[in-house]
Amino acid sequence: MFKPVLQDGHNRRVSYVRISVTDRCNLRCSYCSDPSFSFRDRAEILSYEEIIQLVRVLATLGVDKVRLTGGEPLVRRHLDSLITRIGEIAGISDISLTTNGVLLENLAHSLWHAGLRRINISLDTLDRQKFVRITGRDYFDRVRAGIETALAVGFSPVKINAVVMRGVNDDELLDFARLTLKYPLHIRFIEYMPIGRASTWSGAEVVTEAEMLERIAAGLGRLEPVAAASSGPARLYRIAGAPGRIGVIAAMSNHFCATCNRIRVTADGRLRPCLLSDNEFDLKGVLHGGGDFAKIAALVRQAVAGKSAAHEMACNAERKCARMMSTIGG
């Protein structure tokens, strides 16, 4: 049976969409949000009906993978119902979620029953006091409970995303990596990127993939490369005998643009073909009032066709992404 293909101008197939369901968050991470930022009115945020219509269109174009993000997606009510409805759309084969884990302990079971099986939890430190400094909230114990509950419920894989910042949390590389020796977690280290409020970003804060791997291997032993189950951005490794995996997303020092298969949709309905570019297309305007199927599809094709070959950033490059991460979608 013929399967539709959504392809950009550089012969890359786009099969994955990340949709932010809210710009609201219950944390105030220093690199992600801005104290002066005010949330958008509810009318400006994509409704569940608009999200469903968009996913229906994307599925007919060849997109089969959906990730829900925020802000913090779990602060939006009835998210489990949205997950169930997305799972019922023909052509969608994979649904996942990125969360900060604060509300996960209480919601993990309902998310599982809605059909969710994969989950990413953002956690930049294993130190409670440092967690408060980074996030502005004393919720570390809640996040830890959320991770434990996700594992107990059966989510697999459970991925922990840690943005590594020199002088902030890079001293915890080994502590994070050791978790893979005990738990079937995927610990994913993410190079610090010049997004939004990181206006003073100079590149000095970046701990590169090469440095991370060298430091982990020196402390815990040789890292064995692991073949990835999907075309995601992380390069995977394991410590011999470990049930978990270690991944590195090297967006700055060893970017994966040549194999990028994704687009992003912000909570206010802007389609971004590339995370690190402020080039956006107004989906909200087309989706409003039900959304004409053909017009939505045409706008998506236009956006994907113009997707750049690479984000053209490297360490010490000039900052080019003005939006804050919380308004783009993690």
PyMOL commands that set and color helices and strands:
alter all, ss='L'
color gray80, all
select helices_A, chain A and resi 42-44+48-61+73-75+79-87+104-114+128-135+140-153+170-182+209-220+257-259+283-290+293-305+325-328
alter helices_A, ss='H'
color red, helices_A
select strands_A, chain A and resi 16-20+65-69+94-99+118-122+158-164+185-191+223-226+235-239+245-249+262-265+270-272+281-282
alter strands_A, ss='S'
color yellow, strands_A
deselect
rebuild
show_as cartoon
